[in-house]
Amino acid sequence: MRLRALLETDALGLRLLGGEEELDRTVRGVMTTDLRDPSRYLSGGELVLSGLAWRHSAEDSEPFVRILASAGVAGLAAGEAELGAVPEDLVTACARHRLPLFAVDEDVAFATVTEYVVRQVSGERAGDLAAVVDRHRRLMTSGPAGGGPDVVLDLLGSDLDLRAWVLSPTGRRIAGAGATLSPARAAVLAGEHLAAIRAGRRSPFRTTVDGTAYSLFPVRNAGRGTTPTAFRDVRETVLSDWLLAVEADAGDWPAARLDLLQGVTQLIAVERDRRDAARTVRRRLAQEVLELVQTGAAPAEIAARLRVAAPVLLPGLVTAPHWQIAVARVEWARNGTDTGEGGTAGTGGTGGSGAALVEGGPVAQSVLEEILVDPAWTGPGTGAGAGADATDRIAVAHTDDEAIALVPLPAAPADLVPADPASVPDAGEGALPGGAGGAEKPLDTPAADPGLHADALLAAVRDPLSAGLADDGRLTLGVSAAVHSAEGLRGALEEARHARRVAAARPGRVCAAGHHELASHVLLLPFVPDDVRRAFTARLLDPLRDYDRRHRAELIPTLEAFLDCDGSWTRCAARLHLHVNTLRYRVGRIEQLTGRDLARLEDKLDFFLALRMS
């Protein structure tokens, strides 16, 4: 039954005090309590009846309502027999947590409300109970042990005609290969899911993408030792939890069907826990190598641990791999203030004012593991690691507030390395990490380094992760060059950390930097004070912007193209589709407005830096 039905029943005499927009919530049961913390007795979907005996002061309302909302109850009905009118602090707390609140008249017994709800819920479930029980039995029989999530989703398709997919928080498709869902749409759904969680909306989350309705169900971690939902900060898991995306609008579904989908998410959570457990060995390997590197252990000792790690991460490997290191950090704002190094100030997150700090290391570890298996750079494998699951190549440890990944790159045989390094294709979107050059080739240029590239790693996941970070979170990532021996790991770790600090100095919620940028002037620009940057760019570029605004002369685009063409008149004119004389006129106007001479190297450099800093 829906909450709305309670108001439509005159015999109950309930009055709505808040939450009118949430009246379509489904009621699956009823519970009467005056405990200050009834979370252990709540399973979600209940109408909670309370005489408010737990309330001794106005400060008691907020924690009580927060516990109810975190447990997923449908609504709260407060009796007026004990305190008279429902206290305003309770009304305010329910509004803050979007929990519908009803007042129960002192002449109406809680038993009357309970009897009505139980009768309605039992009647609605009776017709479909046998079918639901049978489907649950079939799902349990053919769950993770009998084929994984794909089998469960196949049953949803055959029994309920529902197309569904299991997606990672970045939109990576984990299950549902039999149904078409483009990577772009999957990323949009993941972003909608993360935004809904950060906004505190009640699941399932309903959304429409290009005219198609979807319902999104969170797949919660079901492993042992997890913190109860009522006491867990959502930021601890929002960037790691899976979701079940169903191509349907669950707004008018009966309770039985919603129960079934919740059961499906529980089965998928078991599979998620199994895969997390499989990562334990790789995480431990990364942790051991990292500790040896950071404590200055002998290269021979580090090399011994790498020899153990290599066959685990790249089964069937016959030659020693190259190694790359990626460092990630997730930071959350404190009470809506700055998120950290160079970060953008937030407006406060789910934790609210005074929220406890979230431990960043485990969050960054989960995020980095997900980023490294993103399809933008992984694939079915080549060479020694062919056929292996992409997640089997990921070894990520965490220390303090950062996560550190040890990534192996299969080294190509020397006779397969091109004589001309420039002939090695650059690693763009879809490139495989398995084509690194031999040990004798330089590894510090893009042509000879087809492994991880910072920007490519984030290209497909930037939007979903930004939605999960919301206004109070920030992710920064740094990637080292590839090294081919244990001696180079310490330098690679420092290089990755330094690249991450460069990324942290940039604006934006999700930022990355690679080792190539550490040998460029670009490294210096983020550290120029903001007021100096503004004054420098304004002095050079504001006259051109003002002129363009008044005359639509396109002097700024002309200046960018002229510098990009190294001052070549013919190449620049061809790029802009202009006559050379027109180009000369525009450049002359730029020089006249700024008092600079674009034939001089110093002035060219000043313009170049101004454009980059703007």
N, C-alpha and C positions, 0 to 999 in steps of 0.2 A: 504494500500500500504506500501511497505518497503522504508526505506530511500535510499536504493541502487538505486531505480528507478529514483530518482532525478538526480543522476549522469549520468544515461543512457539516459537522455533526453537532446539532444544537444540544443534545443531551450531555455532551462533555463540558460545555460552557468554557472552552479555552479562549484566551485572548492572545493575539500575536503582539509581542513587544519589540520584535526585531528579526530581520532575516527574511523579508518577504521574497527576495530574489532567489532564495534557496528552498522554496516550498515544494519543489519537484523532487527533492531527495526521497529515496526509498527507505521505508522503515522495515527492518527485518526482525525486530524484537523489541522488548521493553524491559527496563530495569529500574528498580527503586533503590536509591542509596542516599545516605547522609555521610559517607566516608569522605575525608578530605582528598584521598587519592584512591579512586575506584578502578584504576587502570587495569589491574590484574584480572578483573571480572568483565572487562569489555572486549568484544571481538570486532566491533564496527557495525554500524547500521542501527543501533539501538535508539529508542526514545528514552532518555534518562529522566526519571521523576525524582525530585528532591524537595524535601521540606526545609532545606537550607540550614539544618542544624550544624553543619560544618562551618558556617560563617560566623566568626567572632568579631571581625573587623572588616573594613572596606578593602584592606590589602589581601584578604583571603580569596576574593572573587577571581582575580587574574590567574593564579596558578591552577585553580580548580577548572576553569574554562579551558585553559591551555591543555590540560591533561585530556579533557573530553574531546577537544578538537583534534589532538594528535592521535587519539584512538579511533577517530573516524565515526563518532556517533552521529546520528541523523539530526537530533535536536535535544533541547533541554526544556523541561516543563517544571517551573518552580511554583511550589504551593504557597498560598497566602495565609494559611491558617496560623503559622508560627510568628511571622514578622509583619503581617499585614501586607502592604504594597511591596512588590519586588524591588529591592534596592537598586538605585541608579548605577552603582558601581558594577553590579552584575550585568545590567543592560549594556553598559559601555564595554565590558570585557567580551561579551558575546558578539557585539558588533565588530570589535577589533579582530576576532578570530572567525568571523562569518558563520557563527553558530546560531541557528534559529532559536529564538527564546519565546516560550509561551508562559502565560500566567494561569495557574489552576485556581479557580475560585474556591474559597474556604468551604463552600457547601458541597463541593464535588470530591468524593473520596478517590484516592489514588487507585484503589481496587477497581473502581468503575472504568477508569482510563485503561488500566492494565488489561482488564477483561475484554474491552473493545478491541484493543490492538492485537491481542493474541488471537481473537476470533477472526479478525480480518486477515492477518498474515497467514494463519493456518488454512483458511479457506482458499486463498490465492495459490498457495503452494500445493494443495492436495492434488490438483489435476495433473501437474507435471512432475510430481515427486518421484514416481517410478522411473521416468525417463532421465531425470537428472541423476539419480543414484546410479543408473546403468551407465550413463556416459562417464561419470566420475570413475566407476570401476574400470571401464575400458581405458580411460586416460591413464590411470595408475598402472594398469597392466602393461601398456605400451609406451610408458613415459621414458625417462632418461635411460633406463637399462635396456629398453627395447627399441631404440632408434633415435632417441634424442628429441629436441623440440620440433623437428620437421614432421615426425609422426604425429605429435600432438596437434600441430597445425593442419595436417591432412585430415584428421578427425573433425576438426572444426569446419573444414570445407565440406566434407561428405555428410556430416550430421546436421549442421546448421547453415550450410551454404554461406559461410563467412570466409572471406579472404583476409589472411592475417600474416604478419611478419614479426619476428623478434629483431629489434634493433639495439645497437649500442648507443650510448649517450651522444656519439658524434654522427649517428645515422648509418654506421656500418651494418650491413645486413648479416645477421648471425644465423637466422633460419627463415624458411619461407621461400626457398629457391624455385618452387613450382609456380609461384605467382609473380607477375611482373610488377616491379616497383623501382623506378629510376633512382640512381644515387642522389640526384638533386632533390627529388621529392622526399626521399628518406631523410636527407639532411634537414629539410624544412620541418618534417614531422618531429625529428629529434629536438630541434630548436623550440618548437611549440611545447613539447613535453617539458623541457627544462625550464622554460619561462613560466609554465603553469605551476610547476613545483615551487619555484622561487616566489611566486605570487601567493602561494598558500591555497591554491584552488583544490577543490575536492575531486578525486578521481571517480570515474574515468573522465579524462579531459577530452572535450569534443571540439573539433576544428574542421575547417573546410579548406582544401587546397585545390585550386583550379576547378572548382565546382563539385569536387568529390568530398563527401563527408567521411571523417575518420574519428574513431574513439581510441584514446591512448590510455593504456593501463600500466602503471609502474610495476616493475618486477623487483620486489624488495629482496635484500639479502636475507637468506633464511638460515645461514650457518650458525653453529654453536658459538656462544660467547659474544654475540652481537648485542649492542645496547638496545634496550626496549625502545620502541618507537616514540613513546611519550616523552622520553628524556634525551632523545638524540637530536642534535643540531642538524638540520637538513643539509647544511653545507658540507657535512662530513661525507655524504654519499651521493649528492645530486650529480656530480660529474662522473660517477662510476656505475650507477644503477642502469640496468637494461629497461626496455619498455616493450610492451606488446601493442602493436598498431593494428587495429581492425578496421577494415573498410566498411563502416556502417555507423549510423548515428544511434548511440546507446541511450539517448534521452528518453525514449518511451519503452525501453525494454522492461519486461517483467523481472521481478526479483530473482526468479529461478535462473534466468539466463545470465544475469549479472553474477549470481553465485557461481555459476559454471565458469565464467571467464576469470573470476578471482581464483578459482581452483586451478585453472590453466596457468595463471601467473605463478602460483605456488610450485607447480611441477617444473616450470621453467627455472624458477629460483634454485631448485635442487641441482639442475644442470649447471647453472651459473656457479654454484658453490663447488661442484666437481671440477670445473675448469680452473677456478681460483686455486683449488688445492693442488692442481697439476703444476701451477706456476711456483709453488713453494720451493722446489729444488732449484729452479733457475734464479729465483730471488736470492736464495742462500749463496749460490755460486757468485753472483754479482756482489753480494755483501762481503764475501771473503776476499775477492780480488780487490775491491775498493779499500778495505781495511789494510791490506798489504801495501797498496799504492800510497795511501795517505800516511802510513807509519814509516815510510822509507825503507821497506823491506828490500832485500837483495833481488836484483833482476832475475836470478836463477829461481828463487822461491816463487816470484810472481809468474814466471814462465811455466813452472810446474802446475800452478793452479789453472793457468790458461789452457794447458794441455788437457786438463780434466774438463774444462768448460766447453772446449771446441766441439767434441763429438756429441755433447748433449744438445748444444744449440744448432749445430749443423751435422746431422747424422750422415755417416758415409763419407765424411771429409777425408781426403787423402793428402792434402797439403795444408800447411799452416795458414790460417786466415789472417787478413788484416783486421784491425779493430778500430771502431769509432766510438766516441763517447758523446752522449747527449745529456744535458743537465736541464731540468725544469724546476720551476718554483711556482706555487700557487699561494697568493697572499690575499687576505681578507681585510677590509677596512675595520678599524676600531671605532665603534660608535659613529659610523658615517664619516670618519676622517680619512686621511691619506692612506692608500693601500700599500705604501712602502716606497722602495727605490724608484724615484722618478714617476711614480704611479699617478693616476688620475684620481682625484678625490671622489669618494662614493657618497651615497646618500643614506647609508645605513642598510643593512641586509635583513635577512630573515631572523637573525639572532636578535635584532632590535637593540635599543639603547642599553648599554651595559652588558652586551652579550659576551660570553666567555670566548676567548680566542680558540679557533679551530686549529688543531695540529696540522701543519701544512704538509709534512713529509708523506704520510700515507695517501693523502688526496693527490699530491703531485705524482706519486708512484702509479696510482691507478690511471691517471690521465695520460702519463707518458707511455704506459703500456698500451693504452688504446691508440694513441697517436701513431705509435710505431708499427701498428698492424693495419693502418689505414690503407685502402687500395691505391691511394695516390702514389705510393712508392713500392708496395709489396706486390707479389704476384705468385704464380705457382712454383717459382724457383727455377734455377738453372744450375747445371753442374752438380756439385757434390750434394747440395741440399735439395735437389729436385723432389717434388712430391710431398715435402714436409709441410705441416700446417704452419702458416706464417707466424702464429703466436708462439710456436716452439723456438723461434729465433730471438725472443725477447727476454733479456735478463735485466731487471731493474731493481736497484736497491734504493733505500732512502736513509738519509741521515739528517737530523735536525729538521729543517724546513725545506729541504730540496730532495729531488729524486735524481738518480744517476743511472743511466742506461749503458750497458756494455753490449755493443752491437757488432757481431762478426760479419765480415765481408769476404766471400770466397775469393781467393786470389787466383787469377787466370794463369795458366801455364805460360812460361816465358816465351815459347814459340808462338803463342797466340796474341801477344802484345804488339800492336801496330808500331812500325818504326817511327811514324810521325805521331807524336802525342795529340796533335790537333785533330787527327782523324778519328779519335775516340769520341763517340757521340756524347753530348752533354746529357745529364740525367734530369729530365723534366718530368711532367706528369706521366705516371705509368711506368717510369723507368724502374728496372730491377736493381737491387743492391748487389747483384752477383757478378758484376763485370769489372771489378777493380783490376788495375794493371799489376804487373809483376813487381817484385820487391825492388828491382833496379830502377823503376820508373818514378819520377817525382810525384808526390801525392798532394801537393799544395796548390794545384791549379784545377779549375773546373773540368777541363778536358780529361785530366787523368784521375779525377775523383768522382766516379759515378755512384757514390754511396748516398748517404743522407744529405739532403740540402734543406736548410732551415725553413725557407719560405715554402718550398714544395710540401713539407710535412704538414704545415698549417693551412694550406690553401683550401682543402676540402672540409676542414673541421672548424674553421675560424668562427663561422656564424653560429653553429649550435653551441660551441663552448662559450661564446660571448653571452648567449641567452642564459646559460647556467651560471655564469659569473655575475650576471645582473649588474647592479650599480655598486656593489661592494667587493667584487673579486677581481683578481688580475692573474694572468698566466704569462710567464716569460720563459723562453727556451733558447738555449745556446748549443751549438753543434761544433765539434772539433773536426780537424782534418783526420784522415785515416793514418794509422801507424801500423807497422808490420812486426813489431817486437815488443817485449815487455818493457824494454828501456824507454819506449816512447809514451807509455800510458800516463805517467805522472804529468808530463807536459801536455798531453791531450786533455787530461782532466782540468788542468788550469786554463787551457785554451777554451774549453767549453764553458767553464765558469765565467771567464772574462767575456766571452761572446754573450752569455746570458745577461751580464751586467750592462752591456751595450744595448741589448734589447730592452732592459728595464728602464733605460734612460729615455726611451721613446714613448710618445703618447699612444693610448689605445689599450683595450682590455686584453688582447691576445697579441703578443709580439715575439719575434724570433730574430736571431742573428747567427750567422755562420762564421767559420774561421776566415773566409775570404775577406770579410770586412775588417779584420784586425790589422790588415796591411794596407789600409786605405785611409784617405782623409775623412771618409765617412765616419770612422771611429771617433774623430774629434768633435764632430758637429753636435751630437746630442749633449755634450758636456759644456757647451757655451751657454752662459747664463741667459735666461729668457729676455731680460731687458736689453742685453747687448744684441741678441739676435734680432729683436724687433727694431731696434734703432738702425742696425746695419742694413737690413732688408728694406726698411721704409725709405732710407736715404737713397737707395739705388732704384727701387722698383716702384715706389708710389707715384713718381712723375709719369711713368709709363702706364700704370694702371689708370690713373686719372685721364690721361690722353685717350686710352682705349675706350674708357667709359663714355667719353664725350664724342669720339669720332669713329668708334668701331674699327680702329686701325689695325688691331691684332699685333701690336708691337711685342707683347710678352711672348706669344707663340712664335713669332719670328725670331726673337732673341734666343729662345730655347732651341729651335731648330738650327740656327746659325752656329751655336756653340756645339751642338751635337754633331754637326757636320765638320767640326774642327776648323771653322772659318772658311770652308770652301764655298765660293759663290755659286759655282755651277751645281754642285750637289744639293746645296740648300735650296736654290731656286727650283730644281727639279722636284725636291721633296714637297715643297709648298705649292707647286704648280704655278709659279710666278715667272715673269720675265726677269732677267738679271737686273735690268735697270730699275724695276719696281722694288726688287730686294735691296738694291743699293740706296734707293730713296728711303726705305723703312729703316735701314741701319743708320743712315745719316740722321734721321729724325731721332732715333734712340740716343745717338751721341750728342745731338744738340740739346735734348731734354735733360740728360744726366751729366753733361760735361766730361764724359769719358770717351776714350778712343779704342774701338774694338780691334784696331790693328796692334795694340800693345798687349803683351802677355799678361801683365799685372791687372789690367782692366778686364780682360777676358776672365781671369781667375776670380776676381771680385764678383762679377756678374754670375759666374757659375756657382759660387758659394752662396750668394744671395738667393738664387733660385732653389738650391737644395735646402736651405734653412727655412724657406717660406713654405 
